[in-house]
Amino acid sequence: MNLYLIRHGQTDWNVAGKIQGKTDIPLNETGKRQAACLARGMEKQPVVQIYTSSLKRALETAEIIGRRQNVKVKPMKELEEVGFGQWEGCTNEEIKRQYPQAQVYCCTLLPMGDWGTTEAQPFVPFVNGQNVTSEAYSERIRLIAGNRGLPIIDLEKCGITIDNMAEMTADGVHPTAEGMRLIADTVKKCLTE
């Protein structure tokens, strides 16, 4: 079985360099042509199911491919883009002007080791589809952050510990809403120090 991961076609906000997030921007004419071209190119790659975000740009892309393949498209809320709040509709330059103190922080679980793994399941398979330990994943995050000069905040320093990890993360890595609040509070504290 093959799994195809496809990004939506172009939107007017892509052209303008604006952050889209959860803002429901449709494909522009170029995006529709891109999706049709991809659909033609995939004719010899039979598809049995198409899952997509319910946002217009992703849904339109998936539907164009689905029509060509004669496959129904299944929108899933779980595949929606992350929301960026007030940043949506802004370019990176506008964000830098409006929020000069804003920085990207990388969070990692390194001090906690491989929570949620067992001898029979020693890897964390949900990390980018690769079988890596959470410690190895954390090392990758640290390497990328270091190369880009980004500060790193260990989740443990945010108050996420082995004892409360089940409530603060969805899967041992990705924070829940409460976990995000703890991380946001820690980042805010770092910015004011």
C-alpha positions, -999 to +999 in steps of 0.1 A: +000+000+000+012+035-008+003+066+011+004+099-009+007+131+011-004+161-011-003+197-003-032+219-014-029+240-046-021+277-046-043+304-030-042+341-033-027+343+002+001+319-008+010+344-036+009+373-011+029+354+014+002+356+041-002+331+069-035+311+063-038+289+093-075+281+099-087+310+077-107+293+050-091+306+018-101+289-015-078+279-043-071+305-070-071+296-107-035+285-106-042+263-076-071+246-095-049+240-125-022+226-102-047+202-087-060+191-121-025+186-133-017+164-103-049+145-108-039+137-144-005+127-133-019+103-107-042+084-132-019+054-132-017+054-094-050+041-082-063+056-050-089+039-028-095+066-002-088+103+000-087+121+034-085+158+036-089+189+058-123+204+055-107+238+047-117+249+012-081+249-003-075+213+008-110+201+001-110+216-034-076+200-042-088+166-029-121+168-048-104+175-081-082+145-076-112+124-063-133+132-094-105+120-117-100+088-096-137+083-091-131+082-053-151+099-026-133+125-004-136+122+033-130+156+051-115+152+086-113+180+111-082+163+125-063+173+093-071+210+096-042+235+097-031+249+130-046+282+140-023+312+141-048+337+157-040+373+149-011+363+126-035+349+101-037+372+071-003+388+079+030+383+061+062+374+080+074+410+076+041+424+091+044+400+120+080+411+127+069+447+126+039+442+149+055+417+173+092+425+173+097+404+205+082+373+189+105+343+186+101+307+177+107+283+205+114+246+200+100+223+227+114+189+234+109+160+258+146+151+261+148+150+299+119+126+301+132+099+278+109+075+260+076+079+278+049+056+264+073+030+249+077-006+259+101-034+252+077-047+226+071-012+212+105+006+217+098+034+192+074+063+189+058+056+155+038+088+154+068+111+151+068+121+114+059+085+104+094+073+114+102+047+141+124+068+163+128+070+200+115+102+216+151+109+227+164+106+191+135+129+180+144+154+207+181+153+195+169+162+160+148+191+173+178+204+193+201+201+162+176+220+140+170+246+166+208+250+172+215+254+135+188+281+133+197+299+165+163+291+181+159+289+219+148+255+233+124+250+261+122+215+277+086+206+284+097+195+319+106+232+326+071+241+316+056+219+343+049+189+321+063+159+340+061+121+338+033+124+365+010+146+345+021+138+309-011+118+302-032+149+309-008+175+293+000+157+260-022+139+235+004+112+228+035+119+249+048+145+225+020+168+212+006+191+240-031+193+248-047+227+253-037+227+290-002+217+280+000+245+255-011+270+282+019+258+304+042+262+274+029+296+265+033+308+301+069+296+301+076+313+267+060+345+280+082+344+311+113+339+289+104+369+268+100+392+298+133+381+315 
